[in-house]
Amino acid sequence: MCYKKHFDKRNLTMLMDFYELTMSNGYFSKGMDEKIVYFDVFYRKNPDGAGFSIVAGLQQVIEYIKNLSFTDEDIEYLKNKKIFKEEFLNYLKHFKFSGDIYAIPEGTPVFPYEPLITVKAKAIEAQIIETMLLVTINHQSLIATKTNRIVRAAKGRPVMEFGARRSQGYDGAIYGARAAYIGGVIGTATTLSDEVFGVPALGTMAHSWVQMFENEFESFKTYAENYPDDCTLLIDTYNVLKSGIPNAIKTAKEVLHPLGKRLKGVRIDSGDIAYLSKKCREMLDDAGLTDCGIVASNSLDEYIITDLIDQDAKLNSFGVGERLITAKSEPVFGCVYKLAAIEDSGEIIPKIKISENTEKVTNPGYKKVWRLYDQNTDNAIADVITLAHEVIDNTKPYIIFDELQTWKVKKLTNFYAKNLQVPVFLNGELVYECPTLVEIRNYCQNEVKNLWSEVKRFTNPHTYYVDLSKDLWTLKQAMIEEHSYK
């Protein structure tokens, strides 16, 4: 377990859509419980019109799979529904996941329609885990993706996650802070996420601290005396320029300097932050506090941060809350869980879902996802989804083509290919060594660097190529044609 302490003792086996149980009961009664099936977890659209997303949540999926078991209370509850066969309930009593799971590691930039997770398992096992896989990957991928946008907007200035009280419940706060750390924040205000996951807990004071004292200077003085090595003062409780910044300077001169300490920073949480930051910077510099940083907070997001920087706001870091932890601009990630194949007498038989909406037509079969990199720059050129038996040979030229506009062809040379999915569970046993959260965060930063800057634009980003191999494309077209005439 990759946690600093044991955290969640809840049994989440029953966190599922009820139809997963009704279908499983039906599979069992039909003798299909041993049938091997293949499901893909993928999404159809990047949130916020982005050029890519960041996948996160695999560690929680692993913990869930390891702890899957139906309690006596669960069985009794299901029995009282009076729709499940006794034999099926007995099967659930002894339930253990015995399948295979392959996944793209956390922190990887990903794109629509790529299998983030592939499940190969017995029909009931694969069906029962659907909802938990989706809720876990959807939530953390959403927050990691939004965070990465905000962090990139800050252009190297540290970003802190301040959103717990505005999150959708305590799980949203705790796991959201974890995902935000993967996305690039330097820390969180959520203490439990530090204790459990090691996301550094940060924070100074609220306006109530200032209001509790007879005057603003007394509140600053008391705080500085308690935390002389890490003193950041909130200066907008009354008036930033007339009282807040003068009292901060007075605290630095009269309290910290005699102790041989420096004022670390001041925080602005309201008003015209660009204007106020410039005036504060002038006053701090005139007082000899050129090393004192200025922190901005108050409903920030990637667009506001970009505007502040474009306006030459004198800001050294940002605290971002509700618009990060809720991904307020587009708070749904949209992962789905679709059947891709079944086994019959050892043969893998592809399955496809066809829809009037072309974006809902699935890619059939047991598949792999490859990322092709430029040999000289290590930049990602394109991704290719292939059938599982295919191998991309980087010693030979490779042709990629647009799935819909097939005449758009690109011949790749001087590249190397990486299979993005890694085995996580094989025959029900965990085979994946979980990286630390710091390692995931660093990996994410490096992988994002390997994307072309055009893909990372916030507005109208370049569309990154995600193509199908010729064999997979041919299979998909044949299956669409076959079902069209039925």
C-alpha positions as CSV (number, residue, x, y, z in Angstrom):
1,M,0.0,0.0,0.0
2,C,1.4,3.4,-1.1
3,Y,-0.1,5.4,1.7
4,K,1.7,7.0,4.7
5,K,-0.9,5.5,7.0
6,H,-3.9,3.2,6.6
7,F,-6.8,5.5,5.7
8,D,-10.0,4.1,4.4
9,K,-11.5,1.1,6.2
10,R,-14.8,1.3,4.3
11,N,-15.8,-1.7,2.3
12,L,-16.7,-0.2,-1.1
13,T,-17.6,-3.5,-2.8
14,M,-21.2,-2.5,-2.9
15,L,-20.5,0.9,-4.5
16,M,-21.9,-0.1,-7.8
17,D,-24.9,0.5,-10.1
18,F,-27.6,-2.0,-9.2
19,Y,-27.8,-3.2,-12.8
20,E,-24.3,-4.7,-12.3
21,L,-25.9,-7.1,-9.8
22,T,-29.0,-7.9,-11.9
23,M,-26.9,-8.6,-15.0
24,S,-24.4,-10.7,-13.0
25,N,-27.3,-12.7,-11.5
26,G,-28.5,-13.2,-15.1
27,Y,-25.1,-14.3,-16.3
28,F,-24.9,-16.8,-13.4
29,S,-28.3,-18.3,-14.1
30,K,-27.3,-18.6,-17.8
31,G,-24.0,-20.4,-16.9
32,M,-22.0,-17.4,-18.3
33,D,-20.2,-16.6,-15.1
34,E,-17.0,-18.3,-16.3
35,K,-17.0,-16.6,-19.7
36,I,-13.9,-14.4,-20.2
37,V,-14.7,-10.8,-21.4
38,Y,-12.7,-7.7,-22.2
39,F,-13.8,-4.2,-21.1
40,D,-12.1,-0.8,-21.9
41,V,-12.2,2.3,-19.8
42,F,-11.9,5.4,-22.0
43,Y,-13.3,8.9,-22.5
44,R,-14.5,10.7,-25.5
45,K,-13.6,14.4,-25.0
46,N,-11.0,16.4,-23.1
47,P,-12.6,18.8,-20.6
48,D,-12.3,22.5,-21.2
49,G,-11.6,22.0,-24.9
50,A,-8.1,21.0,-23.9
51,G,-5.6,19.3,-26.1
52,F,-5.0,16.4,-23.6
53,S,-5.9,15.1,-20.2
54,I,-3.9,13.6,-17.2
55,V,-5.0,10.1,-16.0
56,A,-5.0,9.6,-12.3
57,G,-6.6,7.3,-9.7
58,L,-5.0,4.0,-10.4
59,Q,-3.7,3.6,-6.8
60,Q,-7.3,3.7,-5.5
61,V,-8.4,1.2,-8.1
62,I,-5.7,-1.1,-6.9
63,E,-6.8,-0.8,-3.3
64,Y,-10.4,-1.4,-4.2
65,I,-9.6,-4.6,-6.2
66,K,-7.4,-5.9,-3.5
67,N,-10.2,-5.5,-0.9
68,L,-13.1,-6.7,-3.0
69,S,-15.4,-9.0,-0.8
70,F,-19.1,-9.2,0.0
71,T,-19.8,-9.1,3.8
72,D,-22.5,-11.0,5.5
73,E,-24.5,-7.8,5.8
74,D,-24.2,-7.3,2.0
75,I,-25.5,-10.8,1.3
76,E,-28.3,-10.3,3.7
77,Y,-29.3,-7.0,2.1
78,L,-29.3,-8.6,-1.4
79,K,-31.3,-11.6,-0.1
80,N,-33.9,-9.2,1.2
81,K,-34.3,-7.7,-2.3
82,K,-35.9,-11.1,-3.2
83,I,-34.8,-11.1,-6.8
84,F,-31.4,-12.9,-6.6
85,K,-31.0,-16.7,-6.8
86,E,-29.6,-18.4,-3.6
87,E,-26.8,-19.9,-5.7
88,F,-25.8,-16.5,-6.9
89,L,-25.7,-15.1,-3.4
90,N,-23.5,-18.0,-2.3
91,Y,-21.2,-17.2,-5.3
92,L,-20.9,-13.7,-4.0
93,K,-20.0,-14.9,-0.5
94,H,-16.8,-16.4,-1.9
95,F,-16.2,-13.7,-4.5
96,K,-12.6,-12.8,-5.4
97,F,-11.3,-11.0,-8.4
98,S,-9.2,-13.4,-10.5
99,G,-8.8,-11.5,-13.7
100,D,-6.2,-9.3,-15.5
101,I,-6.1,-5.5,-15.4
102,Y,-3.8,-3.4,-17.7
103,A,-3.6,0.4,-17.2
104,I,-1.8,3.5,-18.4
105,P,0.2,4.7,-15.3
106,E,-1.0,7.7,-13.4
107,G,0.3,11.1,-14.5
108,T,0.4,10.1,-18.2
109,P,-1.0,12.6,-20.7
110,V,-3.8,10.8,-22.5
111,F,-6.3,11.4,-25.3
112,P,-9.9,10.6,-26.2
113,Y,-10.8,6.9,-27.1
114,E,-7.5,5.5,-25.7
115,P,-8.1,2.5,-23.3
116,L,-6.9,3.9,-20.0
117,I,-7.7,0.6,-18.4
118,T,-8.4,-2.8,-19.9
119,V,-10.1,-5.5,-17.9
120,K,-9.8,-9.1,-18.9
121,A,-11.9,-11.2,-16.5
122,K,-14.8,-13.5,-15.9
123,A,-18.0,-11.8,-16.9
124,I,-19.4,-11.2,-13.4
125,E,-16.0,-10.0,-12.1
126,A,-15.6,-7.5,-14.9
127,Q,-19.2,-6.3,-14.5
128,I,-19.2,-5.8,-10.8
129,I,-16.1,-3.4,-10.8
130,E,-17.5,-1.1,-13.5
131,T,-18.8,1.8,-11.3
132,M,-15.9,2.0,-8.9
133,L,-13.4,2.0,-11.8
134,L,-15.3,4.9,-13.4
135,V,-15.9,7.0,-10.4
136,T,-12.3,6.7,-9.3
137,I,-10.7,7.4,-12.7
138,N,-13.2,10.1,-13.7
139,H,-12.8,12.1,-10.5
140,Q,-9.0,12.1,-10.1
141,S,-8.3,12.5,-13.8
142,L,-10.6,15.5,-13.9
143,I,-8.8,17.2,-11.1
144,A,-5.3,16.3,-12.2
145,T,-6.2,17.6,-15.7
146,K,-7.6,20.9,-14.4
147,T,-4.7,21.4,-12.0
148,N,-2.2,20.8,-14.8
149,R,-3.8,23.6,-16.8
150,I,-3.7,26.0,-13.8
151,V,-0.1,25.1,-13.0
152,R,1.0,25.7,-16.6
153,A,-0.8,29.0,-16.6
154,A,1.3,30.1,-13.6
155,K,4.5,29.8,-15.7
156,G,6.7,28.3,-13.0
157,R,5.2,30.2,-10.1
158,P,4.1,27.8,-7.3
159,V,0.4,26.9,-7.1
160,M,-1.2,25.7,-3.8
161,E,-4.6,23.8,-3.6
162,F,-7.0,25.6,-1.3
163,G,-10.3,24.1,-2.2
164,A,-11.4,21.5,0.5
165,R,-14.4,23.5,1.8
166,R,-15.8,24.0,-1.7
167,S,-15.3,20.4,-2.8
168,Q,-18.1,17.9,-3.5
169,G,-17.8,16.2,-0.1
170,Y,-14.8,15.1,2.0
171,D,-13.7,12.4,-0.5
172,G,-13.6,15.1,-3.1
173,A,-11.4,17.1,-0.9
174,I,-9.0,14.3,0.2
175,Y,-8.6,12.5,-3.2
176,G,-8.9,15.8,-5.1
177,A,-5.8,17.1,-3.2
178,R,-4.0,13.9,-4.2
179,A,-4.9,14.3,-7.9
180,A,-4.0,18.0,-7.7
181,Y,-0.5,17.1,-6.5
182,I,-0.1,14.8,-9.5
183,G,-1.2,17.7,-11.7
184,G,1.5,19.9,-10.3
185,V,0.5,21.9,-7.2
186,I,3.2,22.1,-4.5
187,G,0.8,21.4,-1.6
188,T,-2.7,21.5,-0.2
189,A,-4.6,23.0,2.6
190,T,-6.2,19.6,3.3
191,T,-4.3,18.2,6.3
192,L,-5.6,14.7,5.9
193,S,-4.2,14.4,2.4
194,D,-0.8,15.1,3.8
195,E,-1.2,12.6,6.6
196,V,-2.5,9.9,4.3
197,F,-0.9,10.5,0.9
198,G,2.0,12.8,1.7
199,V,0.7,15.8,-0.2
200,P,2.5,18.7,1.7
201,A,0.0,20.6,3.9
202,L,0.3,24.4,3.7
203,G,-1.5,27.3,5.2
204,T,-1.2,30.4,7.3
205,M,-4.2,32.3,8.6
206,A,-7.8,33.3,7.8
207,H,-9.5,36.7,8.1
208,S,-10.9,35.5,11.4
209,W,-7.4,35.4,12.9
210,V,-7.0,39.1,12.1
211,Q,-10.5,39.9,13.4
212,M,-9.9,38.1,16.7
213,F,-7.3,40.7,17.8
214,E,-7.8,44.3,19.0
215,N,-6.1,45.5,15.8
216,E,-4.5,44.2,12.7
217,F,-0.9,44.8,13.8
218,E,-1.4,42.8,17.0
219,S,-2.7,39.8,14.9
220,F,0.3,40.0,12.6
221,K,2.7,40.5,15.6
222,T,1.3,37.4,17.4
223,Y,1.5,35.3,14.2
224,A,5.1,36.3,13.5
225,E,6.1,35.5,17.1
226,N,4.7,32.0,16.7
227,Y,5.9,31.3,13.2
228,P,9.0,33.5,12.6
229,D,10.6,31.1,10.1
230,D,7.5,30.8,7.9
231,C,5.5,34.0,8.2
232,T,3.0,34.9,5.5
233,L,0.4,37.5,6.4
234,L,-3.1,38.0,5.0
235,I,-3.3,41.7,4.3
236,D,-6.8,42.3,2.9
237,T,-9.0,42.0,6.0
238,Y,-9.5,45.8,6.2
239,N,-7.6,47.7,3.6
240,V,-4.7,46.3,1.6
241,L,-2.8,49.5,1.0
242,K,-3.8,51.7,3.9
243,S,-3.4,49.2,6.7
244,G,-2.5,45.6,5.5
245,I,0.8,46.2,3.8
246,P,1.9,48.9,6.2
247,N,1.3,46.6,9.2
248,A,3.0,43.8,7.4
249,I,6.1,46.0,6.9
250,K,5.9,47.1,10.6
251,T,5.8,43.4,11.6
252,A,8.8,42.6,9.5
253,K,10.8,45.6,11.0
254,E,9.8,45.4,14.6
255,V,9.2,41.7,15.2
256,L,11.0,39.6,12.7
257,H,14.2,41.6,12.0
258,P,15.2,41.7,15.7
259,L,15.0,37.9,15.6
260,G,17.2,37.7,12.5
261,K,14.2,36.6,10.4
262,R,12.6,37.8,7.2
263,L,8.9,38.2,6.2
264,K,8.2,35.3,3.8
265,G,5.2,36.7,2.1
266,V,1.9,38.5,2.1
267,R,-1.4,37.2,0.6
268,I,-4.1,39.2,-1.2
269,D,-7.5,37.5,-1.3
270,S,-9.8,40.2,-2.8
271,G,-9.9,43.4,-4.8
272,D,-8.0,44.2,-8.1
273,I,-5.2,41.8,-7.5
274,A,-3.1,43.0,-10.4
275,Y,-3.2,46.7,-9.2
276,L,-2.8,45.8,-5.6
277,S,0.1,43.5,-6.2
278,K,2.0,46.2,-8.1
279,K,1.5,48.8,-5.3
280,C,2.4,46.2,-2.6
281,R,5.6,45.4,-4.5
282,E,6.6,49.0,-4.6
283,M,5.9,49.5,-0.9
284,L,7.7,46.3,0.1
285,D,10.7,47.1,-2.1
286,D,10.9,50.6,-0.7
287,A,11.0,49.1,2.8
288,G,13.9,46.8,1.8
289,L,11.7,43.7,1.7
290,T,12.6,42.8,-1.9
291,D,12.6,39.1,-1.0
292,C,9.1,39.1,0.4
293,G,6.7,37.2,-1.9
294,I,3.2,38.2,-2.8
295,V,0.5,35.4,-2.9
296,A,-2.8,35.7,-4.7
297,S,-6.0,33.8,-4.0
298,N,-9.7,34.3,-4.6
299,S,-11.5,32.2,-7.2
300,L,-8.6,31.9,-9.6
301,D,-8.3,29.6,-12.6
302,E,-6.0,29.2,-15.6
303,Y,-7.6,32.1,-17.5
304,I,-7.5,34.6,-14.6
305,I,-3.9,33.6,-13.7
306,T,-2.9,34.1,-17.4
307,D,-4.6,37.6,-17.4
308,L,-2.8,38.5,-14.2
309,I,0.6,37.6,-15.6
310,D,-0.2,39.4,-18.9
311,Q,-1.0,42.5,-16.8
312,D,2.4,42.2,-15.2
313,A,0.9,41.5,-11.7
314,K,3.7,41.2,-9.2
315,L,2.8,37.8,-7.9
316,N,5.1,35.0,-6.8
317,S,2.6,32.2,-6.2
318,F,-1.1,31.4,-6.2
319,G,-3.6,29.7,-3.9
320,V,-6.4,28.1,-6.0
321,G,-9.6,26.7,-4.5
322,E,-13.0,26.0,-5.8
323,R,-12.3,26.3,-9.5
324,L,-9.6,23.7,-9.2
325,I,-11.0,21.2,-6.7
326,T,-14.4,21.1,-8.5
327,A,-13.1,21.7,-12.0
328,K,-15.8,24.2,-12.1
329,S,-15.7,25.1,-15.8
330,E,-16.4,21.5,-16.8
331,P,-16.9,19.3,-13.8
332,V,-17.4,15.9,-15.6
333,F,-14.6,13.9,-17.1
334,G,-16.7,11.3,-19.0
335,C,-15.0,8.0,-18.8
336,V,-17.1,5.0,-20.0
337,Y,-16.8,1.3,-19.6
338,K,-17.5,-0.7,-22.8
339,L,-17.3,-4.3,-23.8
340,A,-14.7,-4.8,-26.4
341,A,-14.4,-8.6,-26.8
342,I,-15.4,-12.0,-25.4
343,E,-13.6,-15.3,-25.5
344,D,-15.2,-18.4,-27.0
345,S,-13.3,-21.7,-26.8
346,G,-10.1,-19.7,-26.5
347,E,-10.8,-17.4,-29.4
348,I,-11.1,-13.7,-28.8
349,I,-14.2,-12.4,-30.6
350,P,-14.4,-8.6,-31.0
351,K,-17.5,-6.7,-30.0
352,I,-18.6,-3.3,-31.1
353,K,-21.2,-0.7,-30.0
354,I,-22.8,1.2,-32.9
355,S,-24.7,4.4,-32.5
356,E,-26.4,7.1,-34.4
357,N,-23.8,9.4,-32.8
358,T,-20.5,8.6,-34.5
359,E,-18.5,9.6,-31.4
360,K,-20.2,6.7,-29.5
361,V,-19.1,4.0,-31.9
362,T,-16.6,1.9,-30.0
363,N,-13.3,0.4,-31.1
364,P,-13.7,-3.4,-31.1
365,G,-11.3,-6.0,-29.9
366,Y,-8.6,-6.6,-27.3
367,K,-6.2,-3.7,-27.9
368,K,-3.0,-1.9,-27.0
369,V,-2.1,1.8,-27.0
370,W,1.3,2.9,-28.4
371,R,2.9,6.3,-28.1
372,L,5.4,7.2,-30.9
373,Y,8.2,9.6,-30.0
374,D,10.7,11.5,-32.1
375,Q,14.1,9.9,-31.7
376,N,15.9,13.3,-31.7
377,T,13.6,15.4,-29.4
378,D,11.7,12.8,-27.4
379,N,8.6,14.7,-28.2
380,A,5.4,12.7,-28.7
381,I,4.4,12.5,-32.4
382,A,1.2,10.5,-32.3
383,D,-0.6,7.6,-30.5
384,V,-1.8,4.5,-32.2
385,I,-4.4,2.0,-30.9
386,T,-3.7,-1.5,-32.2
387,L,-5.0,-5.0,-31.7
388,A,-3.2,-6.7,-28.8
389,H,-1.1,-9.0,-31.0
390,E,0.3,-6.2,-33.1
391,V,3.8,-4.8,-32.4
392,I,5.1,-1.5,-33.9
393,D,8.6,-2.0,-35.2
394,N,10.5,1.3,-34.9
395,T,13.3,0.0,-37.1
396,K,11.0,0.3,-40.2
397,P,8.9,3.3,-41.5
398,Y,5.4,3.3,-40.0
399,I,2.3,4.7,-41.7
400,I,-0.4,6.5,-39.7
401,F,-3.6,7.7,-41.2
402,D,-6.8,9.6,-40.1
403,E,-9.6,7.2,-39.2
404,L,-12.3,9.2,-41.1
405,Q,-10.3,11.0,-43.7
406,T,-8.1,8.1,-44.7
407,W,-6.3,10.0,-47.5
408,K,-4.5,12.0,-44.7
409,V,-1.4,9.9,-44.3
410,K,1.9,10.4,-42.5
411,K,5.0,8.2,-42.9
412,L,7.1,8.1,-39.7
413,T,10.8,7.4,-39.6
414,N,13.4,8.0,-36.9
415,F,10.9,7.3,-34.1
416,Y,10.5,4.9,-31.2
417,A,7.3,3.3,-29.8
418,K,6.2,2.8,-26.2
419,N,3.3,0.6,-25.1
420,L,1.5,2.8,-22.7
421,Q,-0.4,0.1,-20.8
422,V,1.3,-1.9,-18.1
423,P,0.1,-5.0,-16.3
424,V,-1.4,-4.3,-12.9
425,F,-3.2,-7.5,-12.0
426,L,-2.6,-10.9,-13.5
427,N,-4.8,-13.8,-12.5
428,G,-6.1,-11.7,-9.7
429,E,-2.6,-11.0,-8.2
430,L,-1.1,-7.6,-8.0
431,V,2.0,-7.4,-10.2
432,Y,2.4,-3.6,-10.4
433,E,4.9,-1.9,-8.1
434,C,3.2,1.4,-7.2
435,P,5.4,4.5,-7.5
436,T,5.4,7.1,-4.8
437,L,3.2,10.1,-5.2
438,V,6.3,12.3,-5.7
439,E,7.5,9.9,-8.4
440,I,4.1,10.1,-10.1
441,R,4.1,13.9,-10.0
442,N,7.6,14.1,-11.4
443,Y,6.7,11.6,-14.2
444,C,3.7,13.7,-15.1
445,Q,5.8,16.8,-15.4
446,N,8.3,15.1,-17.7
447,E,5.6,13.5,-19.9
448,V,3.8,16.9,-20.3
449,K,7.2,18.4,-21.4
450,N,7.3,15.9,-24.2
451,L,4.1,17.2,-25.8
452,W,4.4,19.9,-28.5
453,S,3.6,23.3,-27.2
454,E,0.8,23.6,-29.8
455,V,-1.0,20.7,-28.0
456,K,-0.8,22.6,-24.7
457,R,-2.6,25.8,-25.8
458,F,-5.6,26.6,-23.6
459,T,-7.6,28.0,-26.6
460,N,-7.9,26.0,-29.8
461,P,-5.1,23.6,-29.2
462,H,-3.6,21.5,-32.0
463,T,-5.4,18.1,-32.3
464,Y,-3.0,15.4,-31.3
465,Y,-3.0,12.4,-33.6
466,V,-4.6,9.3,-32.1
467,D,-5.0,6.8,-35.0
468,L,-6.0,3.2,-35.4
469,S,-3.7,0.6,-36.8
470,K,-4.6,-0.6,-40.3
471,D,-5.7,-4.0,-38.9
472,L,-7.9,-2.4,-36.2
473,W,-9.4,0.1,-38.7
474,T,-10.2,-2.7,-41.1
475,L,-11.8,-4.8,-38.4
476,K,-13.9,-1.8,-37.2
477,Q,-15.1,-1.0,-40.7
478,A,-16.0,-4.6,-41.4
479,M,-18.0,-4.9,-38.2
480,I,-19.8,-1.6,-38.9
481,E,-20.7,-2.8,-42.4
482,E,-21.8,-6.2,-41.1
483,H,-24.2,-4.7,-38.5
484,S,-25.5,-2.1,-41.0
485,Y,-27.1,-4.8,-43.1
486,K,-28.7,-6.8,-40.3
